[in-house]
């Protein structure tokens, strides 16, 4: 039974850790900063709990042994009869107090998970509004939410291991095979953690909300406590009732939101996908009602006018008109990152910048849940025969497709758009490295155009991320142009910045003398003409081996 307890406890810890990242993502993103805080805090809790659990087990078993010795002296017996020993120990040979204490630890860990579920709905938002940096806020949230369950779960394995050593020594009359027992129990805890990792990553996070998963962890720990000792029953019953009530209430609330929809402006619909925690809500843009899709804090990643679903809402999306002004006969288009499918939806509409409806659009979107959400709420044209959707990482697609091209053959795409830098919280650096740029160049026709959306500044310390990506693309493309979107004359401000890469140098169209679409003409007026410093002295080109994007984005919080 102790083996099962250690295994299930290890499973619960890893499910808690993986769910924690989803719990904090709406407020602090899902970057390496958040993962570092959660892993560090839980590991610290496990370490402290391990030390306390071992001390507690020694103290209880020592006290139990002292009580037995006193009884034998009082009876003036060298040793108690076998029947007497059986009464003093439960069926496994361990003192009842030790088993009850183990059960109590597991119940406390269950209440810790319940506390995390309850506080997780208010504390991250409270810290996010404090004005401190994302590093401080993520760390404080992690300390408050994950220290109690981490510490209590950390006490279980050493306690159960010491109990197992005691039982086997009682049965044999001497302590032996201690190393084997310790190794086996630690191995079981590790195997349980492995099971929790795959269970959380492949199953739970794809089908259940974060609160429901945390309540499920509490229920699992309560059931595990009953394996150790059923009595006292009251705390286990309370923990189980709270978890079941929470699960039931959360399920009913989710169904209610799903059916009632956006009857209030401040209500959002939460969608858990295999890769993100999405939120769909209502907003307003230029006096018109819009639906907003968000996966990171602080801003929406996609939007749609309710009265005109095909129209583009965000300013940066209209900058994708510029490549059509340079490649007027573009037919084959690759879009890295689908998001809410606003750009693909526009390209396939009758408002498209394309010269003809005879276009072929490939969309590479990592998250199938994102595509399903975009189809359900944002009218993504998933069924359009002109569009092919591939659920795959953008860099993996680029690598695979580029490697499959025959040597010397031209790239299959006229235009390549990349819209995967949804925020600075989650920087997909692997699509901005020199190796990624070389792969993108291989997929692009010689007269094609690549355009990428990046959240960054242009100049100063806050522009180092942009300059590192620009340096990477400059190694494979002869001409790289930069277009700040919101603040073209304030290059030190973090904003949407469009990077346009051309395989060969060419003159950009002049709206004063050439006929170009209004959106393209507007984009050209945002072209940054300031000189860029030497990459080696400022921000080395991003590389698969070295991409310090967290160091660059740290300046964004200043």
C-alpha positions as CSV (number, residue, x, y, z in Angstrom):
1,X,0.0,0.0,0.0
2,X,2.9,2.4,0.8
3,X,4.2,1.9,-2.8
4,X,0.8,2.9,-4.2
5,X,0.7,6.0,-2.0
6,X,4.2,7.1,-3.1
7,X,3.3,6.5,-6.7
8,X,0.1,8.5,-6.6
9,X,1.7,11.3,-4.7
10,X,4.4,11.6,-7.3
11,X,1.7,11.7,-10.0
12,X,-0.2,14.5,-8.2
13,X,2.9,16.6,-7.8
14,X,3.6,16.7,-11.6
15,X,0.0,17.3,-12.5
16,X,0.0,20.2,-10.1
17,X,3.2,21.6,-11.6
18,X,2.0,21.4,-15.2
19,X,-1.4,22.8,-14.4
20,X,0.2,25.7,-12.5
21,X,1.7,27.0,-15.7
22,X,-1.8,27.2,-17.2
23,X,-3.1,28.9,-14.0
24,X,-0.6,31.7,-14.3
25,X,-0.6,32.0,-18.1
26,X,-3.5,34.4,-18.4
27,X,-1.7,36.9,-16.2
28,X,2.0,36.4,-16.8
29,X,2.2,34.4,-20.1
30,X,3.6,31.0,-20.5
31,X,7.2,32.0,-20.9
32,X,10.3,30.4,-19.4
33,X,10.0,33.0,-16.6
34,X,6.7,31.5,-15.4
35,X,8.0,27.9,-15.8
36,X,11.1,28.8,-13.8
37,X,9.1,30.3,-11.0
38,X,6.8,27.3,-10.7
39,X,9.4,24.7,-11.0
40,X,11.7,26.5,-8.6
41,X,9.0,27.0,-5.9
42,X,7.7,23.5,-6.1
43,X,11.2,22.0,-6.0
44,X,11.9,24.2,-2.9
45,X,8.7,23.0,-1.3
46,X,9.5,19.3,-2.1
47,X,13.1,19.7,-0.7
48,X,11.9,21.3,2.6
49,X,9.0,18.8,2.8
50,X,11.4,15.9,2.3
51,X,13.5,17.1,5.3
52,X,10.5,17.6,7.5
53,X,8.9,14.3,6.5
54,X,11.9,12.3,7.5
55,X,12.2,14.1,10.8
56,X,8.5,13.5,11.5
57,X,8.7,9.8,10.7
58,X,11.7,9.4,13.0
59,X,10.0,11.2,15.8
60,X,6.7,9.3,15.6
61,X,8.3,5.9,15.3
62,X,10.8,6.7,18.1
63,X,7.9,7.7,20.4
64,X,6.0,4.5,19.5
65,X,9.1,2.4,20.2
66,X,9.4,4.1,23.6
67,X,5.8,3.4,24.5
68,X,6.2,-0.3,23.6
69,X,9.4,-0.5,25.7
70,X,7.6,1.1,28.7
71,X,4.8,-1.5,28.4
72,X,7.2,-4.4,28.4
73,X,9.0,-3.1,31.5
74,X,5.7,-2.6,33.3
75,X,4.7,-6.2,32.6
76,X,8.2,-7.3,33.6
77,X,8.4,-9.2,30.4
78,X,11.5,-9.5,28.2
79,X,9.3,-9.2,25.1
80,X,5.6,-9.0,24.5
81,X,3.7,-12.0,23.2
82,X,3.0,-12.2,19.5
83,X,-0.7,-11.5,20.1
84,X,0.0,-8.4,22.1
85,X,2.3,-7.1,19.4
86,X,-0.5,-7.6,16.9
87,X,-2.8,-5.5,18.9
88,X,-0.3,-2.7,19.2
89,X,0.2,-2.6,15.4
90,X,-2.2,-2.6,12.5
91,X,-2.3,-5.4,10.0
92,X,0.9,-4.2,8.2
93,X,3.0,-4.1,11.4
94,X,3.2,-0.3,11.6
95,X,2.0,1.7,14.5
96,X,-1.5,3.1,14.1
97,X,-0.2,6.6,14.9
98,X,2.3,6.5,12.1
99,X,-0.3,5.5,9.6
100,X,-2.8,8.1,10.9
101,X,-0.1,10.7,10.5
102,X,0.7,9.7,6.9
103,X,-3.0,9.9,6.2
104,X,-3.2,13.3,7.8
105,X,-0.3,14.6,5.6
106,X,-2.1,13.5,2.5
107,X,-5.4,15.1,3.6
108,X,-3.4,18.3,4.3
109,X,-1.9,18.1,0.8
110,X,-5.4,17.7,-0.6
111,X,-6.5,20.9,1.2
112,X,-3.4,22.6,-0.1
113,X,-4.5,21.7,-3.7
114,X,-8.0,23.0,-2.9
115,X,-6.5,26.2,-1.6
116,X,-4.4,26.6,-4.8
117,X,-7.6,26.2,-6.9
118,X,-9.5,28.8,-4.8
119,X,-6.7,31.4,-4.6
120,X,-5.6,30.8,-8.2
121,X,-8.8,32.6,-9.3
122,X,-7.9,35.8,-7.5
123,X,-4.2,36.0,-6.4
124,X,-2.5,36.1,-9.9
125,X,-4.8,38.9,-11.0
126,X,-4.0,40.8,-7.8
127,X,-0.3,40.5,-8.3
128,X,-0.6,41.4,-12.0
129,X,-2.2,44.7,-11.1
130,X,0.6,45.6,-8.6
131,X,2.8,47.2,-11.2
132,X,5.9,45.1,-10.4
133,X,7.8,43.2,-13.1
134,X,6.5,39.9,-14.4
135,X,9.5,38.2,-12.7
136,X,8.4,39.5,-9.3
137,X,4.7,38.9,-9.8
138,X,5.1,35.4,-11.2
139,X,7.4,34.5,-8.3
140,X,5.1,35.9,-5.6
141,X,2.1,34.1,-7.2
142,X,4.0,30.8,-7.3
143,X,5.1,31.1,-3.7
144,X,1.6,31.7,-2.5
145,X,-0.1,29.1,-4.7
146,X,2.3,26.2,-4.8
147,X,4.4,26.3,-1.6
148,X,1.7,24.6,0.6
149,X,0.9,21.6,-1.6
150,X,4.5,21.3,-2.7
151,X,5.8,21.2,0.9
152,X,3.1,18.7,2.1
153,X,3.5,16.4,-0.9
154,X,7.3,16.5,-0.4
155,X,6.8,15.0,3.1
156,X,5.1,11.9,1.8
157,X,7.9,10.0,0.2
158,X,10.5,10.2,3.0
159,X,7.8,9.5,5.5
160,X,6.5,6.5,3.7
161,X,10.0,5.2,3.1
162,X,10.9,5.4,6.8
163,X,7.7,3.6,7.6
164,X,8.5,0.9,5.1
165,X,11.9,0.4,6.7
166,X,10.3,0.1,10.1
167,X,7.8,-2.5,8.9
168,X,10.4,-4.7,7.3
169,X,12.7,-4.5,10.3
170,X,9.9,-5.4,12.6
171,X,9.0,-8.5,10.6
172,X,12.6,-9.7,10.3
173,X,13.8,-8.5,13.7
174,X,16.7,-6.4,12.3
175,X,17.2,-3.6,9.8
176,X,18.3,-4.9,6.4
177,X,18.0,-4.0,2.8
178,X,17.6,-0.4,3.7
179,X,19.3,0.8,0.5
180,X,17.0,-1.4,-1.6
181,X,13.9,0.0,0.1
182,X,15.0,3.6,-0.3
183,X,15.9,3.1,-3.9
184,X,12.6,1.3,-4.7
185,X,10.5,4.0,-3.0
186,X,12.3,6.8,-4.7
187,X,11.9,5.0,-8.0
188,X,8.2,4.6,-7.5
189,X,7.9,8.3,-6.7
190,X,9.8,9.2,-9.9
191,X,7.7,6.8,-12.0
192,X,4.6,8.4,-10.6
193,X,5.9,11.8,-11.6
194,X,6.6,10.5,-15.1
195,X,3.0,9.2,-15.2
196,X,1.7,12.6,-14.0
197,X,3.7,14.4,-16.7
198,X,2.2,12.4,-19.5
199,X,-1.2,12.4,-17.9
200,X,-1.2,16.1,-17.5
201,X,0.4,17.0,-20.8
202,X,-1.4,14.6,-23.1
203,X,-4.8,14.2,-21.4
204,X,-5.9,16.5,-18.6
205,X,-4.8,19.8,-20.0
206,X,-6.4,19.0,-23.3
207,X,-9.8,18.2,-22.0
208,X,-10.3,19.9,-18.6
209,X,-10.0,23.4,-17.1
210,X,-7.2,24.3,-14.7
211,X,-9.6,24.6,-11.7
212,X,-11.2,21.2,-12.5
213,X,-7.7,19.6,-12.7
214,X,-6.6,21.1,-9.3
215,X,-9.8,19.9,-7.7
216,X,-9.2,16.5,-9.2
217,X,-5.7,16.5,-7.7
218,X,-7.3,17.2,-4.3
219,X,-9.7,14.3,-4.8
220,X,-6.9,12.0,-5.7
221,X,-4.8,12.9,-2.7
222,X,-7.9,12.4,-0.5
223,X,-8.4,8.9,-1.9
224,X,-4.7,8.2,-1.3
225,X,-5.1,9.3,2.3
226,X,-7.9,6.7,2.7
227,X,-5.4,4.1,1.5
228,X,-3.1,5.0,4.4
229,X,-5.8,5.0,7.1
230,X,-9.5,5.4,6.8
231,X,-9.9,6.9,10.2
232,X,-10.3,9.7,11.2
233,X,-12.9,9.9,8.5
234,X,-14.2,13.5,9.0
235,X,-11.3,15.5,7.3
236,X,-11.3,13.1,4.3
237,X,-15.0,13.5,3.9
238,X,-14.8,17.3,4.1
239,X,-11.9,17.4,1.5
240,X,-13.8,15.0,-0.8
241,X,-17.1,16.9,-0.5
242,X,-15.3,20.2,-1.2
243,X,-13.6,18.8,-4.3
244,X,-16.8,17.2,-5.7
245,X,-18.8,20.3,-5.0
246,X,-16.1,22.4,-6.8
247,X,-16.0,20.1,-9.8
248,X,-19.8,20.0,-10.1
249,X,-20.1,23.8,-9.7
250,X,-17.3,24.4,-12.2
251,X,-18.8,22.1,-14.7
252,X,-22.3,23.7,-14.4
253,X,-20.7,27.2,-14.7
254,X,-18.8,26.2,-17.8
255,X,-22.0,24.9,-19.4
256,X,-23.9,28.0,-18.4
257,X,-21.3,30.3,-19.9
258,X,-21.2,28.1,-23.1
259,X,-25.0,28.3,-23.5
260,X,-25.7,31.9,-22.4
261,X,-22.7,33.3,-24.3
262,X,-21.8,37.0,-24.2
263,X,-24.9,38.4,-22.4
264,X,-22.6,40.7,-20.4
265,X,-19.7,42.7,-21.7
266,X,-17.4,41.6,-18.9
267,X,-17.9,37.9,-19.3
268,X,-15.4,35.8,-21.2
269,X,-15.5,32.2,-22.4
270,X,-12.5,30.1,-21.4
271,X,-11.2,27.4,-23.7
272,X,-8.5,24.9,-22.7
273,X,-6.5,23.6,-25.6
274,X,-3.5,21.2,-25.7
275,X,-1.2,24.2,-25.8
276,X,-2.9,27.2,-24.3
277,X,-5.6,28.7,-22.1
278,X,-7.7,30.8,-24.4
279,X,-10.2,33.5,-23.5
280,X,-12.9,34.8,-25.9
281,X,-14.7,38.0,-24.9
282,X,-16.4,41.1,-26.2
283,X,-14.8,44.5,-26.7
284,X,-15.0,47.6,-28.7
285,X,-12.8,49.0,-31.5
286,X,-13.4,52.3,-33.2
287,X,-16.9,52.4,-31.8
288,X,-17.8,48.9,-33.2
289,X,-18.4,45.7,-31.3
290,X,-15.7,43.1,-31.6
291,X,-14.9,39.6,-30.4
292,X,-11.5,39.2,-28.9
293,X,-9.3,36.2,-28.6
294,X,-6.5,36.2,-26.0
295,X,-3.9,33.7,-24.9
296,X,-1.5,36.0,-23.1
297,X,-2.1,38.8,-20.6
298,X,-2.5,42.4,-21.4
299,X,-3.7,42.2,-25.0
300,X,-5.7,40.3,-27.5
301,X,-4.1,38.1,-30.2
302,X,-7.0,38.3,-32.6
303,X,-10.2,40.1,-33.1
304,X,-13.3,40.2,-35.4
305,X,-15.9,42.8,-36.0
306,X,-19.3,41.3,-35.2
307,X,-21.0,43.2,-38.1
308,X,-18.2,42.5,-40.6
309,X,-16.3,39.2,-39.8
310,X,-13.9,39.4,-42.8
311,X,-12.6,42.9,-42.0
312,X,-9.3,43.3,-40.4
313,X,-9.4,44.9,-36.9
314,X,-5.8,45.3,-35.8
315,X,-3.5,47.8,-37.6
316,X,-0.6,45.4,-38.0
317,X,-2.6,42.9,-40.0
318,X,-3.2,45.5,-42.7
319,X,0.6,45.7,-43.2
320,X,0.4,42.3,-44.9
321,X,-1.0,44.3,-48.0
322,X,2.6,45.5,-48.7
323,X,4.0,42.1,-50.0
324,X,1.1,42.1,-52.5
325,X,2.3,45.4,-53.8
326,X,5.8,43.9,-54.4
327,X,4.5,40.6,-55.8
328,X,1.3,41.4,-57.6
329,X,0.9,38.0,-59.1
330,X,1.2,36.2,-55.8
331,X,-0.8,32.9,-55.8
332,X,0.9,30.6,-53.4
333,X,0.9,31.9,-49.8
334,X,2.2,30.4,-46.6
335,X,0.9,31.6,-43.2
336,X,2.9,30.6,-40.2
337,X,0.5,30.9,-37.2
338,X,-3.2,30.8,-37.6
339,X,-4.4,32.4,-34.4
340,X,-7.9,33.7,-34.9
341,X,-7.5,33.3,-38.7
342,X,-8.2,36.9,-39.3
343,X,-5.6,37.3,-42.1
344,X,-6.4,34.0,-43.9
345,X,-10.1,34.9,-43.6
346,X,-9.5,38.3,-45.2
347,X,-7.3,36.8,-48.0
348,X,-10.0,34.4,-49.0
349,X,-12.7,37.1,-49.0
350,X,-13.8,39.3,-51.8
351,X,-11.9,42.2,-50.0
352,X,-8.5,40.5,-50.5
353,X,-5.4,42.3,-51.7
354,X,-4.7,39.4,-54.1
355,X,-5.2,40.1,-57.8
356,X,-7.2,37.0,-58.2
357,X,-9.3,34.6,-56.2
358,X,-7.2,31.8,-57.6
359,X,-4.9,31.6,-54.6
360,X,-3.6,28.7,-52.6
361,X,-3.2,29.3,-48.8
362,X,-1.3,27.0,-46.5
363,X,-1.8,27.8,-42.8
364,X,0.5,26.2,-40.2
365,X,-1.0,26.4,-36.7
366,X,0.5,24.5,-33.8
367,X,-2.7,24.3,-31.7
368,X,-5.7,22.4,-33.1
369,X,-7.7,23.8,-30.2
370,X,-6.9,27.3,-31.5
371,X,-8.2,26.4,-34.9
372,X,-11.4,24.9,-33.4
373,X,-11.9,28.1,-31.4
374,X,-11.4,30.3,-34.4
375,X,-13.8,28.2,-36.4
376,X,-16.5,28.3,-33.7
377,X,-16.3,31.9,-32.7
378,X,-14.4,33.8,-35.4
379,X,-15.8,32.2,-38.5
380,X,-12.4,30.8,-39.7
381,X,-12.9,29.5,-43.3
382,X,-11.6,26.0,-42.4
383,X,-13.8,24.4,-45.0
384,X,-12.6,26.6,-47.9
385,X,-11.0,24.4,-50.6
386,X,-8.4,27.1,-51.2
387,X,-7.0,26.8,-47.7
388,X,-5.0,23.9,-46.2
389,X,-4.5,23.8,-42.4
390,X,-1.6,21.9,-40.9
391,X,-1.4,21.5,-37.1
392,X,2.4,21.6,-36.6
393,X,5.1,23.7,-35.1
394,X,6.1,26.4,-37.6
395,X,9.8,25.7,-37.4
396,X,9.2,21.9,-37.7
397,X,7.2,22.6,-40.9
398,X,9.8,24.8,-42.3
399,X,12.6,22.3,-41.6
400,X,10.6,19.4,-43.0
401,X,9.4,21.1,-46.1
402,X,12.7,22.8,-47.0
403,X,14.5,19.5,-46.6
404,X,12.1,17.7,-49.0
405,X,12.7,20.2,-51.8
406,X,15.0,18.9,-54.6
407,X,18.4,20.6,-54.8
408,X,18.3,23.7,-56.9
409,X,14.5,23.9,-57.2
410,X,12.8,27.2,-56.6
411,X,10.8,27.8,-53.4
412,X,7.1,26.8,-53.6
413,X,5.7,30.0,-52.0
414,X,5.3,33.5,-53.4
415,X,4.6,35.1,-50.0
416,X,5.4,33.8,-46.5
417,X,3.7,35.5,-43.6
418,X,4.6,34.8,-40.0
419,X,2.4,35.9,-37.1
420,X,3.5,33.8,-34.2
421,X,5.0,36.5,-31.9
422,X,1.7,37.1,-30.1
423,X,3.3,38.9,-27.2
424,X,6.6,39.4,-25.6
425,X,5.6,37.0,-22.8
426,X,6.0,34.0,-25.1
427,X,8.7,34.6,-27.7
428,X,9.0,31.8,-30.2
429,X,12.7,32.5,-30.8
430,X,13.2,29.3,-32.8
431,X,11.4,30.9,-35.8
432,X,13.6,34.0,-35.7
433,X,17.1,32.3,-35.7
434,X,19.5,32.3,-38.6
435,X,18.7,28.6,-39.2
436,X,15.0,29.3,-39.4
437,X,15.6,32.3,-41.7
438,X,17.6,30.0,-44.0
439,X,14.8,27.5,-44.1
440,X,12.2,30.2,-44.8
441,X,14.4,31.5,-47.7
442,X,14.5,28.0,-49.1
443,X,10.7,27.9,-49.2
444,X,10.4,31.4,-50.9
445,X,10.5,32.1,-54.6
446,X,13.3,34.3,-55.8
447,X,11.0,37.2,-56.3
448,X,8.9,36.4,-53.2
449,X,8.4,38.3,-50.0
450,X,8.5,37.3,-46.3
451,X,6.8,39.4,-43.7
452,X,6.9,38.7,-39.9
453,X,5.1,40.4,-37.0
454,X,7.3,40.9,-33.9
455,X,6.4,42.5,-30.5
456,X,9.4,44.7,-29.8
457,X,10.8,48.2,-30.0
458,X,13.1,49.3,-32.8
459,X,15.8,51.2,-31.1
460,X,17.4,51.3,-27.7
461,X,17.7,48.4,-25.2
462,X,14.1,47.4,-25.9
463,X,14.9,46.9,-29.6
464,X,17.6,44.3,-29.1
465,X,15.1,41.5,-29.8
466,X,14.2,43.0,-33.2
467,X,17.8,43.6,-34.1
468,X,18.8,40.1,-33.2
469,X,16.0,38.7,-35.5
470,X,16.9,41.2,-38.2
471,X,20.5,40.1,-38.1
472,X,19.5,36.5,-38.4
473,X,17.3,37.2,-41.5
474,X,20.0,39.5,-43.0
475,X,22.3,36.5,-43.4
476,X,19.8,34.8,-45.8
477,X,18.0,37.8,-47.4
478,X,19.7,40.6,-49.2
479,X,17.2,43.2,-48.1
480,X,15.5,43.5,-44.7
481,X,13.0,46.3,-44.0
482,X,11.5,47.4,-40.7
483,X,8.0,48.9,-40.3
484,X,6.9,50.1,-36.8
485,X,3.1,49.9,-36.7
486,X,1.6,51.9,-33.9
487,X,4.4,54.5,-33.3
488,X,6.5,55.0,-36.4
489,X,8.2,58.1,-34.9
490,X,8.8,56.6,-31.5
491,X,11.2,53.8,-32.2
492,X,11.9,53.2,-28.5
493,X,8.4,52.1,-27.7
494,X,7.4,48.4,-27.6
495,X,4.8,47.8,-30.3
496,X,4.0,45.6,-33.3
497,X,6.9,45.8,-35.7
498,X,6.7,44.2,-39.2
499,X,9.9,42.8,-40.6
500,X,9.9,42.3,-44.3
501,X,12.7,40.2,-45.9
502,X,13.4,40.1,-49.7
503,X,15.7,37.5,-51.3
504,X,17.2,40.1,-53.6
505,X,17.5,43.9,-53.3
506,X,14.8,45.9,-55.0
507,X,13.3,49.3,-55.0
508,X,10.1,49.6,-52.9
509,X,7.1,51.0,-54.7
510,X,6.4,54.8,-54.4
511,X,2.8,55.5,-53.7
512,X,3.2,59.0,-55.2
513,X,4.0,57.6,-58.6
514,X,2.8,54.0,-58.5
515,X,-0.7,52.6,-57.9
516,X,-0.7,50.6,-54.7
517,X,-3.4,49.6,-52.3
518,X,-4.2,52.2,-49.6
519,X,-3.1,49.7,-46.9
520,X,0.2,49.1,-48.7
521,X,0.7,52.9,-49.1
522,X,0.1,53.4,-45.4
523,X,2.6,50.7,-44.5
524,X,5.3,52.3,-46.7
525,X,4.9,55.5,-44.8
526,X,5.9,53.6,-41.6
527,X,9.2,52.4,-43.0
528,X,12.1,52.8,-40.5
529,X,15.1,54.5,-42.1
530,X,17.3,54.9,-39.0
531,X,20.7,53.1,-39.2
532,X,21.1,49.9,-37.3
533,X,24.2,49.1,-35.2
534,X,26.6,46.3,-36.0
535,X,24.9,43.1,-34.9
536,X,28.0,41.7,-33.4
537,X,28.4,44.7,-31.1
538,X,24.7,45.1,-30.2
539,X,22.6,42.0,-30.4
540,X,24.1,39.0,-32.2
541,X,21.8,37.3,-34.7
542,X,19.6,34.8,-32.9
543,X,21.0,31.2,-33.3
544,X,19.5,27.9,-32.4
545,X,22.4,27.4,-30.0
546,X,22.2,30.9,-28.4
547,X,19.0,33.0,-28.3
548,X,18.9,35.1,-25.1
549,X,15.4,36.4,-25.8
550,X,14.5,36.6,-22.1
551,X,17.5,38.9,-21.5
552,X,16.2,41.2,-24.3
553,X,12.5,41.2,-23.2
554,X,13.5,41.9,-19.6
555,X,13.9,45.5,-20.7
556,X,10.3,45.6,-21.8
557,X,9.2,45.8,-18.1
558,X,11.2,48.9,-17.3
